[in-house]
């Protein structure tokens, strides 16, 4: 009987078909490059997302339009990490003399992580 039970062991897999769209908290900083504006999002289920703020200018053939209409801003997903924990807060920290920021993330158990 033990041979049969070891063959048919149950494996559980937790996979989300679609990531959560709600945001618990967000932080603005330069995490990957010196002059790059990025947003760090803390989402339910322990998901951390890093988005770059990208500004583009469209070339238009009409000279009568405003220049403000030609500039577009959107978010580009850089990375998404599922931590399998409950995250509560995030903050931005820059060490003296550094060019980039680091993220400080707090969980419900009181643990603090520097990313």
N, C-alpha and C positions, 0 to 999 in steps of 0.2 A: 504493500500500500504506500509506503514512503517513496518508492521509486515513481509511482504514478503521480503522487502529489508534487514531487519536485519537478516533474516534466510540465505539469499544468499550473505553474505559479502565475498569479495574476500580476501584471505590470500596469501601473497607473501612469497616465500621461496627461499633464495639464497644459493644453494648448488653446489659446484664444484665436478665434477666427478673425476677429477684428479688434484692434486696440481701443481702449477707452478714449473718448474725446473730451471728457471732463478734466479740468486742471485744478489741482489742489493749491499749488503755489508756483510762481515763476521768478526767475532771476535773470538780470541782464548783465552781460560781461563780455570779455575777450578771452575765451577759453582755449582756442586752438591757434590763433594767429594774433599778431600784435595789434593791428588796426581793424580787425574783423569784429563787427557787432553780432553777438549771438544771444539766444534766449535758451535758458535751461528750464524745462518744464517738469514738475513733479505731478504724476498722474496716479489715480487709484490703482490698486493692485501692485504698487511698488515699481511702477514704470518711470524711468528717467529718459527724457528726450532732449536732444540738443539740436536746435535749429539755427541756421545762419540767416541773417537778415540781408537779402540780396536786393540791390537797386539796379534797375536796368533802364536804359533810355531807348526809346523807339525812334527810328528815323522816319520822319513824315515828309511827304512831298509838298504839303500845303504850308505856306509861310504865314497864313492868316491866323492859325491856331496858336493858343498859348503854349509856352514851353513847359508849364507845369503838367499839362496833360500827357506829355511824352514820357515822363518819368514814372516808372511803376516799381512798387516795393512788394516783395513776397517773401515767404519763409521757405527755406530749403532744409529738409531733414538731413542731418549729418549722421546721427546715430540714435538708436533706441536700445535701452537695456532694461530687461525685466529682472528686478532684484529679488522677487518672491518674498518681500517684506512689506511692512506698513510704514510708509514715509510720511512725515508730518511737515517738515519745514526745509527750506534751503536758503542759503545766504552766499554772498560773494566775498572773497577775501583775496587781497593782493599782498604778497610778501614784499618788503622794502627792496627796491632795486630790480624787481622783476618786471617784465613787459606784459605778461599774461596773468589772468586771474585763475583762482582755484575755487571750486564749489565746496561749500560745507553743507552736508545733508544730515538732518536729524530724523531719527525714527521714533516710534511710539514707545519703545523700551528705554529711551533716553540715550541711546548710543549715537555718537557723532562721527561721521566719516568725512574725510577731506579727499575730494576727487580732483 
